[in-house]
Amino acid sequence: MTTITDKLWRTICGTADLVTDSGISALLTNETGEEEQIAIFYLPNSEEQIFAVGNYDPIGKANVLYRGLVGCIDSEPVVSSPLYKQHYSLKTGQCLQEDETIAVYDIRIENEQVQVLY
């Protein structure tokens, strides 16, 4: 039996659904019915290749990060908000320009399925 605090690997999509050097969004629902959007980025030329962060931009106050541009700043993989262009680390969620953070999720590929720990 799982409790509300237990996290589970949840299949989000297949690897064929990923877009190279770009993001997609997914809607997750926890056991209490609360919904949250996440952004999944596929960077095949980076060491980790796949990242999952919260889709909500706390500065722009909208779920838009999956539409942001990805790149690296000082070897740190980042997504640039499409609204005000702040850069968020895909590893830590820390904004590089402001004192804001976004959620970061464990993610993996298992049998050609993209799974997030949620």
C-alpha positions as CSV (number, residue, x, y, z in Angstrom):
1,M,0.0,0.0,0.0
2,T,1.3,3.5,-0.9
3,T,0.8,6.6,1.1
4,I,0.4,10.2,-0.1
5,T,4.1,10.8,0.6
6,D,5.3,7.8,-1.5
7,K,6.7,8.7,-4.9
8,L,6.2,6.4,-7.8
9,W,7.8,6.2,-11.3
10,R,5.1,7.3,-13.6
11,T,5.2,6.8,-17.4
12,I,4.8,10.1,-19.2
13,C,5.3,9.3,-22.8
14,G,7.4,7.2,-25.2
15,T,10.9,8.2,-26.3
16,A,9.5,8.8,-29.8
17,D,7.4,11.6,-28.3
18,L,10.5,13.6,-27.2
19,V,11.7,16.5,-29.4
20,T,15.5,16.9,-29.8
21,D,16.9,20.0,-28.1
22,S,13.4,21.1,-27.1
23,G,10.7,20.6,-24.5
24,I,7.3,19.0,-24.1
25,S,4.8,19.4,-21.3
26,A,2.9,16.8,-19.2
27,L,0.2,17.0,-16.6
28,L,0.6,15.0,-13.5
29,T,-2.0,14.3,-10.9
30,N,-1.1,13.2,-7.4
31,E,-3.1,10.9,-5.1
32,T,-5.1,13.9,-3.7
33,G,-6.2,15.0,-7.1
34,E,-3.9,18.0,-7.3
35,E,-2.5,18.7,-10.8
36,E,0.9,20.0,-11.8
37,Q,2.5,20.7,-15.1
38,I,6.0,19.6,-15.8
39,A,8.4,20.3,-18.6
40,I,10.5,17.5,-20.1
41,F,13.6,18.4,-22.1
42,Y,15.6,16.1,-24.3
43,L,19.2,17.1,-24.9
44,P,20.8,14.1,-26.6
45,N,24.3,15.7,-26.7
46,S,24.4,16.4,-23.0
47,E,25.7,14.0,-20.3
48,E,22.3,13.4,-18.7
49,Q,20.2,13.7,-21.9
50,I,16.8,14.1,-20.3
51,F,15.6,16.6,-17.7
52,A,12.2,17.2,-15.9
53,V,11.4,20.5,-14.2
54,G,8.2,22.3,-13.2
55,N,6.6,24.1,-16.1
56,Y,5.6,27.1,-14.0
57,D,7.7,30.2,-14.5
58,P,7.5,32.0,-11.1
59,I,8.6,35.3,-12.5
60,G,6.3,35.3,-15.5
61,K,3.6,33.6,-13.5
62,A,2.6,31.2,-16.2
63,N,3.1,27.5,-17.3
64,V,5.4,28.2,-20.2
65,L,8.8,26.8,-19.5
66,Y,8.5,23.9,-21.9
67,R,8.4,26.5,-24.7
68,G,11.7,28.0,-23.7
69,L,15.0,27.8,-25.5
70,V,17.6,25.3,-24.1
71,G,21.3,25.7,-24.0
72,C,24.3,25.8,-21.6
73,I,25.8,28.6,-19.6
74,D,29.2,27.8,-18.2
75,S,28.5,24.1,-18.8
76,E,25.2,24.3,-16.9
77,P,22.2,23.1,-19.0
78,V,19.5,25.7,-18.8
79,V,16.1,26.7,-20.2
80,S,15.4,30.3,-20.9
81,S,11.9,31.5,-20.0
82,P,10.0,32.5,-23.2
83,L,8.4,35.4,-21.2
84,Y,11.2,37.4,-19.6
85,K,14.2,35.3,-20.7
86,Q,15.5,34.3,-17.2
87,H,17.6,31.2,-17.3
88,Y,16.8,28.2,-15.0
89,S,19.2,25.4,-14.4
90,L,17.8,22.1,-15.6
91,K,19.8,20.3,-12.9
92,T,19.0,22.4,-9.8
93,G,16.0,24.6,-10.8
94,Q,17.9,27.7,-9.7
95,C,17.3,30.9,-11.7
96,L,20.7,32.3,-12.7
97,Q,19.5,35.9,-12.7
98,E,17.0,36.1,-9.9
99,D,16.4,34.5,-6.5
100,E,13.8,32.1,-7.7
101,T,13.7,28.3,-8.2
102,I,11.6,25.8,-10.1
103,A,10.9,22.2,-9.1
104,V,13.2,19.5,-10.5
105,Y,12.2,15.9,-10.8
106,D,14.0,12.6,-11.2
107,I,13.5,11.2,-14.7
108,R,14.6,8.1,-16.5
109,I,14.1,6.2,-19.7
110,E,13.0,2.6,-19.1
111,N,12.1,0.3,-22.0
112,E,11.7,3.3,-24.4
113,Q,9.3,4.9,-21.9
114,V,9.9,8.2,-20.3
115,Q,9.2,8.0,-16.5
116,V,9.2,10.7,-13.8
117,L,9.4,10.1,-10.1
118,Y,6.3,11.8,-8.7
